[in-house]
Amino acid sequence: MTQRAGTESDGPEPGGGTAAPAIDAGAELDPVHPMQPPAPRFKPAGLTTAEVAERVARGEVNDVPVRSSRSTTDIVRANVFTRFNAIIGVLWVIMLFVAPIQDSLFGFVIVANTGIGIIQELRAKKTLDSLAVIGEAKPSVRRDGLTAEISTSEIVLGDVIELGPGDKVVVDGAVGEADGLEIDESLLTGEADPVLKKPGDAVMSGSFVVAGGGAFTATKVGREAYAAQLAEEASRFTLVHSELRSGISTILKYVTWMMIPTSIGLIISQLLVKDNNLKDSIARTVGGIVPMIPEGLVLLTSVAFAIGVIRLGRKQCLVQELPAIEGLARVDVVCLDKTGTLTEGGMDVTELRPLGGAEPAYVKKVLGALGESDPRPNASLQAIIDAYPDSAEWRCTESLPFSSARKYSGASFSEGDGENNTWLLGAPDVLLPAGDPTLDEINDLNEQGLRVLLLARSARELDDAAVATGVRPTALVVLEQRLRPDAADTLRYFEDQNVRAKVISGDNAVSVGAVAGKLGLPGAENTVDARKLPTDREDMAKVLDANSVFGRVSPQQKRDMVGALQSKGHTVAMTGDGVNDVLALKDADIGVSMGSGSEATKAVAQIVLLNNSFSTLPSVVAEGRRVIGNITRVATLFLTKTVYSVLLAILVVCSQVEYPFLPRHLTLLSTLTIGIPAFFLALAPNKERAKPHFVKRVMRYAIPGGVIAAVATFLSYLIARHHYTGQGALEAESSAATLTLFLTSMWVLAIIARPYTWWRVALVGAMGGAFLIVLVVPWLQDFFQLKLVGATVPWIAVGIAVAAAVLIEFTFRWVDRKFPA
C-alpha cells in the first residue's frame, strides 16, 4: 500500500510518481477490462493550448450536462401538460362556446395558477443554478506544464487531471502518476475495500480518492464515460421520490378512477334524462365535473417546495435533491461526524511531549520531514506543518498516506546513518498495544477534548503489512480542535425537536466524548469504542439506541451504523465533510455535506451547506416542516371538495334532478374556501414535527368532511326545490344550495386554519366578507347568478349549514381520538 518516490523519468513528474510506458496516444482503455487495450502515453506536463483547441474543435469535450435543476423546458412542460390540465382545458373550451364568460372563470384561474407555478420554479432554478456554480467541483488539470482548476465541462480527451484525498474522479482515465493512490469504487462496483492504483491502471468516473495522490489521463469524456449518467443524476434537482409527492400521486390516481364513472353518469343524467335547455345542461354537467379535480394541489406542492429552495438559497444552502427538504423534516436521528461538523476544519498544535528521552529538536525535525512527505496533508498534518517547518535535510524514499481505515500515515527517509528510518504518525490506541503505560497519559489528554497523535519509529519496512507492530513511541503531538460556535445551539435545537443526535467519529472515543460534552450533547459521558461494536445488525442497533457518542469508527462501520438505525425504523440524516463519510452519506436517508468538504461528499449529499455553517440545519428542518405540515392542511381542503363533488354528482344521478350548480358558483366557492386560503396557508410558518402516512392523515378528514358537506348541501337543495316553483326557480334553488355549501366549507377552512393567529382569523373573515359582498351587490348577484329569494329557505339553508358544521367539528375530534396519525 505504499509508493516509492524519487524515480527517474524522461520529464518532470509532479507528485513523485513513475511514468507509464510510452504507448500510442490514440489507444483507449476499457474501464471494465483494464488490460485491454493498454493505457495511452502519459504526458506529465499535460496538453498544450493548441492540443486543447484541436480537441474542442473535434467535440472531444466532457459535455455531459451536470444540472442542479430542471431545464426551463422541463419546468414549463411539467406545469402545463398535466392530466388534469388536459381535462379542464377541454371543458374550458366547451364552456367558452356554450355558456357566458362567468361559467368559464375556472379556466382563467387554472391559467393563472399554472403561471404562478412556472414563475416560482424558475425562481428556484435561478437560485439553485447560482449556488451550484459556487459548489461545483473544479478538478485540477495540467496544461502547458501548469496546474489550474477548471470546470468539469471544460475537460477534454487526453487532459492530465491531478487527484488528492477526497477528490472525485470526474471522467474515465488511466493512471500516470501514483503516490500511495487508493481509490474507493464501491459506489460503482459495490466492492467495499479501496483499490491501490499504480501507473497504467484504470480509474472510473464516479469513484473517489481515499488516500494518497496522483494524476491520470482522461481516456473517455462526456457521455462515453463509465459513470457519466450516474454523475449527472447524483447532482440533479428533482421533484420525485418523496412520501409527500408519492402520496399526492396515489390520491390523484384514485380521484381519476372515481371521476370516470361519476362523470359519465352525470353526463347521461343531465343530457338525456332531463329535458332541459341543451346549453344549460352542458354547463351544469361541466359544473359537476370540474370541482372533482383537485387541480391546485400539485401546483401548491411545487410552489411550496420551490419557495423553500429560494429561502434556503438565501442562507447558502444548496438543495441538490428537492425531497431532501421534506426528508430532513422527517428525520428522528442525525449522525454527526465530529471533525468539520462539530469542530472547524483547522487545528493547532498546543504541546509536544517527547517520550523515552527523545530530543525535542530531533522530534521536530522528524515531524517537519513527515509534513513535507505528504503533498496533500489533512488537517492534523497541516497543523504540524505550520508548527514545525521542514528542515529539508532528509529525503523521503517511501510514503504511506493517511487512511481513515488505517488511522495512521508514515514515511521512510534517507538519513545517511544506515539505520532504518521509518516513521509512523497516527492514533496512539491503534499503534500501541493495549495496556501500554503511554495510553494512560493519553487518556487524560483525551478527556480534555484534545486530539493526540503518536509519533513512533518502526523497525520494519513501510510496505510491510505489520509495519505498525512493535513500534517505538517517540513523542506525543497534542492538538486542539476549534469548536464551531454554533454547534451547541444546533444540538440543543435537535434535542428540543426530539431528534436524537449521534456523534460518529474516527477519533479517539474519549476525546470525541469530551468535545460532545463541551457542546452539551446528552449522553456524552458514555462513549463507545466502535472497535468493540457487535457486527450483527440487530445487536449493533441496540447499542446505537442506548448511546450517543462513538469513536474509532471506520468508514465501513459508519455505513453499517446508518443501516442498523434504519433497520429499526429510524429516518437517518448523516453529516460530514471528509472522504471517510462518503459511504454513510450515500446510504443515509438524507446526506448533508459542508461546502468545504471533499468533492466526493458533495457529490453524494442531497444538501450542501455552502457557508459551512452547521447552524443552517435547523433552517432546513423548519422549511421541511413548513412544507409537509402546510401541504397536509391544504390537501385536506382540496380533497374535501373532491369528495363532496363526487357524492353530489352521485346523489343528482340517483335522484334524477338538475345539477344544482353552474361552473361560476363552484369557481366562486373554490376560490374563497380553498384557492386563496390554501395559497396563504401553504406558505405560512409551521413548526409542527413531520408525521408519516400522509394519505391516511389527509383522507381521515377529507372523507367525513366531504360526505357531511354533500349531504347537507343536497338536503338544502331538495328543500328549496320543494319550496320554489315557477319560472326562475332553479336560480333560487342553486342560491340556497350554494349558501349551505359555502358555510359548511368555511367551517372546514376554520378547522384547518387552527391554531389561530391574527392573520389566520383575518384570512377566514375576509373570505366570508367577500361572499357576503357577492350576495348584497346587485351586479355581482347577476354576474354569479346568486339571489336569495324570501327569508324561509335562506334561513333553512343557514340552519342546515350550522348543523353540518357542528357535526363536522365533532366528527373531526372523534377521528383524532379514534385514528390518531
Secondary structure, 3 states (H helix, E strand, C coil): CCEECCCCCCCCCCCCCCCCCCCCCCCCCCCCCCCCCCCCCCCCCCECHHHHHHHHHHCCECCCCCCCCCCHHHHHHHHHCCHHHHHHHHHHHHHHHHCCHHHHHHHHHHHHHHHHHHHHHHHHHHHHHHHHHHHCCCCEEEECCEEEECCHHHCECCCEEEECCCCECCCEEEEEEEEEEEEECHHHHCCCCCEECCCCCEECCCCEEEEEEEEEEEEECHHHCCCHHHHHHHCCCCCCCCHHHHHHHHHHHHHHHHHHHHHHHHHHHHHHHCCCCHHHHHHHHHHHHHHHCCHHHHHHHHHHHHHHHHHHHCCCEEECCCHHHHHHHHCCEEEECCECCCEEEEEEEEEEEECCCCCHHHHHHHHHHHHHHCCCCCHHHHHHHHHCCCCCCCEEEEEECCCCCCCEEEEEEECCCCCCCEEEEECHHHHCCCCCHHHHHHHHHHCCCCEEEEEEEECCCCCCCCCCCCCEEEEEEEEEEEECCCHHHHHHHHHHCCCEEEEECCCCHHHHHHHHHHCCCCCCCCEEEHHHCCCCHHHHHHHHHHCCEEECCCHHHHHHHHHHHHHCCCCEEEEECCHHHHHHHHHCCEEEEECCCCHHHHHHCCEEECCCCHHHHHHHHHHHHHHHHHHHHHHHHHHHHHHHHHHHHHHHHHHCCCCCCCHHHHHHHHHHHHHHHHHHHHCCCCCCCCCCCHHHHHHHHHHHHHHHHHHHHHHHHHHHHHHCCCCCHHHHHHHHHHHHHHHHHHHHHHHHCCCCCHHHHHHHHHHHHHHHHHHHCHHHHHHHCCCCCCCHHHHHHHHHHHHHHHHHHHHHHHHHHHCCC
